[in-house]
Amino acid sequence: MKTGIHHLYIPGPTNVPESVRRAMNVTMQDHRAPDFGALTLGLIADLKRILKTTTGTVMLYPGSGTAAWEAAITNTLSPGDKVLMARHGQFSTLWAEMAVRLGLDVQLVDVAWGAGVPVGEFARILGADRMGQIKAVFVTHNETATGVTSDVRAVRRAMDACFHDALLFVDGVSSVASLEFRMDDWGVDLAVTGSQKGLMCPAGLGILGVSPKGLMAAKTATGRRAYFEFADMIAHNADGYFPYTPPVPLLHGLRASLDRLLVEGMETVIARHTRLATGVRLAVAAWGMELCAEHRSLYSDTVTAIHVPAGVDARDVIRAGYARYNVAFGSGLAQLAGQVFRIGHLGDMNEGMCLTALSLAELSLAEAGAKIDFGSGVAAAQAHYAVAQAGAPELQTPDLRIAAE
Ligand SMILES: Cc1ncc(COP(=O)(O)O)c(C=O)c1O
């Protein structure tokens, strides 16, 4: 019997605010009713504001982020097309595996799990591709497995510097609505996200922003698609309808979550994520532990992946937290299993929630055998939260690899 509230600090699904939960508690509706379309049209208009696009087309697929990955690929690329991707964590790895399964010729750049997208290497490869054989460049904006945010704008610059006209695909599943994301400014052609992270809803919607160039590519791409066909979605979406049955309660939830984000203001939302994440990182520094992210320029403001000390199994930290303290932390995925645990600090979060996460992490770490001064991380984060205010410049997080040496 677990009492009290469950503390959810995985990097998605994130905590759903009460107003969003209540908004989803609706009687079932006719999704072909004459007045239904207005709901979808409003969502699409506001998602464009979140993605920062005026020229893009937004589509909502019943599914998850993975569905939006697949919709993006199958509609705009053809089997045999060469694409450039990097593997630097579990999600970039899965996207590359999907691309292979869908018949693309994937040129992979493998870098350490903890590194960012290798912009220099991408620039070299694109510069050497004089015949323009590479049809798309893929970027995982925020690698949720490692807590690494990559520089999408720098990839766009590298593409422009050599006049490369490949499509730019960006996975924003754990960045959109939490970190700065500028679809038009960065020249993103396919922007992918899902409903269950920054958008604070349950999973169930794969969300896609498509540039005019992406729509053009869809006219000739021969990737096999049926459920995900852009043309069907666009035709129905024109009046706010869907080619099939949409998850109506979830659409109402998304309406409420977009209202929250737009009232708070995206600049404030982004600053809040930075402020909260900085406190978490300062706590990790106080524990004397290292982050998975290789450099401070890569630190993610939505999720922190923490290396446990030698001799400690990160799975024990997660198990102890779950069993004794009713808390869920993210696990180390694939090759990071046992080595890292992750604290998700995105979505409907505040200082109190982060401090709870840190305090329960201290207890869980201790139970798993780590040497920890109780309160050290909590105090470091408190010291930051006490002075950091919305709009104030952030403290520099120390480089946690160097700090730990
Ligand atoms: C960066 C990233 N990409 C893709 C996915 C897959 O999204 P979904 O689980 O919604 O299919 C995730 C899920 O956590 C993710 O974090």
The ligand as a Gaussian input file, in Angstrom:
#p B3LYP/6-31G(d) Opt

LIG

0 1
 C       14.039000      12.355000     -27.859000
 C       12.946000      11.352000     -28.013000
 N       12.593000      10.981000     -29.235000
 C       11.618000      10.095000     -29.437000
 C       10.960000       9.510000     -28.397000
 C        9.900000       8.500000     -28.661000
 O        8.681000       9.106000     -28.398000
 P        7.391000       8.265000     -28.007000
 O        7.751000       7.433000     -26.822000
 O        6.385000       9.326000     -27.745000
 O        7.042000       7.432000     -29.184000
 C       11.280000       9.866000     -27.092000
 C       10.578000       9.268000     -25.949000
 O       10.933000       9.436000     -24.811000
 C       12.302000      10.818000     -26.901000
 O       12.637000      11.199000     -25.671000

